[in-house]
Amino acid sequence: MVSKGKGGPVPVNKLYYGDNLDVLRERIPDAVADLVYLDPPFNSNRSFNVLFKEKSGGGAQAQIEAFDDTWTWSQETEVLYIELMNGSAPNRVKDAVEAMRKLLGDNDVLAYLVMMTARLIELHRVLKPTGTLYLHCDPTASHYLKVILDAVFGAQNFKNEIIWKRHNARSVRQAIWPRLHDVLLVYSRAAAPVFNVTMVSSGHTSDPHDIVKWTDGKRYRTMDLTGQGLRNGETGKPWSGIDPGAKGRHWRMAHAALEDLKTRDRIYWQRGGMPRERAEQPYVPAERMAVVGDVWVDIDSINAGAAERLGYPTQKPLALLERIIRAASKEGDLVLDPFCGCGTTVDAAQKLGRNWIGIDITTLAIDLIDARLRHTYGESITNHYEILGIPRDMEGAAALFHRSPFEFERWCVMMLDGQPNEKQTGDKGIDGVIRFPIDGKGNSDRILVSVKGGITNPGHVRDLVGTVQSQKAAMGVFISMQAPSKGMKDAANHSGVYKHPRDGKSYPKVQIVSVKEVLAGKRPMLPLTQLPYFQAQRRGGDGDRQLRFEG
């Protein structure tokens, strides 16, 4: 999984859990990535008045929860700003960041730009001289990001601004001119990066007024029979009762040629308009190809019912990433996504035969990508990539708990193939849910999961028992960092029994498992469970996965 490249070992096909700034600085060598795609989180739905409001610099905001795409000005942002200004960044970068602070003040937008500047400096470093960076954003901050990118990459290395039309107006509610597009800013390290021209069927770009349905039921392209300007000869005179001069135009051919077209049923008579010439052969969109430019209207955003949908709010369509990867790399190249989210970039790179690196700051995202790859390509795919930064022993588990108790809870739930909470609010002691089918009709029941990384006592177990009963869940699982005491075991043993309605098998109502046991591979006794998140389309590999949890 590691090949040798200039500047040291090149990590390929790896998922990193952690802050991408730390991972880039500590793990990724110079000039290794052929393509960088990033879709950094930014809450563009909030009011500009809120985004530009001055901040007092309260508590640090290093950890950004999945689905909560906000950046805030904090003490940590101030430290990073000072680091940028006093560090080895080029003077033009320092000048740009300082100018942004004077322009914007200390607010969420500036916090976003400071955080992004530090990361863009590292991404410039890890990009090959022939490589390209695609930054996905929206009009809320694209103009500011372009200034920062000009400073980091050099204005001469700006290649294009791609407009991706992701919605139609019916699906967007906005007071002034509904926003239908996203922006992709394209930069390179050198004048001539790798680029493969993309061709698509021109059918989707055709003006619908140019295509008509004929009496034979087929569609035909039509062409203008007139040209601009007046003529004194035959082409300027009326034909078939129609005077082109009345509209400042002339016939494109002599009257005899027009009569020939009319005889062969090649004239399309428009209502209220000038007649048009009908093409001789039917219109077949797939046979007409066009070069894709910088406005993309042929890739739709993912609708709510699509099989591709994983339930991740910022998920981008696979086709979008496939287009970018095909255009900016070749098979065997390395694609890097430092905000890999639900893993669309990783999935597309794997599908297209590229190597890849994905980084995300939430264990939820890393687990989701792992599940996505296994489901899409089969269990054997796990032999071809590595997950780093996720605890493998008690020392790592303790470190994760001290760094982020919420991410520790998520990790514990996901170790049992459960669905962790999206946010650390109002969980009432429940940190996730495991679902299992109860019949052949798609109905399921729930197993509530409670995680405790600190000191535990029998009362915690009794609370879980009460919550299982009050929420009418089937079962409960209590995961503790500490080994359970005798009192905790007694509380679980008195919780009762759950009987599965389909096979009649009985299970303890509430069970306890320690983190040490989970790391060793021990699992509570549970029915066959459903994989969380999604059911992605399989594109090869072995059979569907369904884990059995055994005592």
FENZI-V189795 format. One record per helix or strand of 2 or more residues. SS is the DSSP state (~ for helix, > for strand). FROM is the first residue (numbers start at 1). TO is the last residue. If there is no record, write none. Layout:
ss=SS from=FROM to=TO
ss=SS from=FROM to=TO
This chain:
ss=> from=2 to=5
ss=> from=8 to=11
ss=> from=14 to=17
ss=~ from=20 to=27
ss=> from=33 to=38
ss=~ from=48 to=51
ss=~ from=75 to=86
ss=~ from=91 to=104
ss=~ from=108 to=126
ss=> from=127 to=137
ss=~ from=142 to=153
ss=~ from=155 to=157
ss=> from=158 to=165
ss=~ from=169 to=171
ss=> from=181 to=188
ss=> from=199 to=201
ss=~ from=202 to=205
ss=~ from=208 to=210
ss=> from=211 to=213
ss=> from=219 to=224
ss=> from=226 to=228
ss=~ from=234 to=236
ss=~ from=244 to=247
ss=> from=249 to=251
ss=~ from=255 to=263
ss=> from=267 to=268
ss=> from=276 to=278
ss=~ from=285 to=287
ss=> from=289 to=291
ss=> from=295 to=296
ss=~ from=318 to=328
ss=> from=334 to=337
ss=~ from=344 to=351
ss=> from=355 to=360
ss=~ from=363 to=377
ss=~ from=379 to=384
ss=> from=386 to=388
ss=~ from=394 to=403
ss=~ from=405 to=415
ss=> from=419 to=420
ss=> from=432 to=437
ss=> from=444 to=452
ss=~ from=458 to=470
ss=> from=475 to=480
ss=~ from=486 to=493
ss=> from=497 to=499
ss=> from=506 to=508
ss=> from=510 to=514
ss=~ from=515 to=519
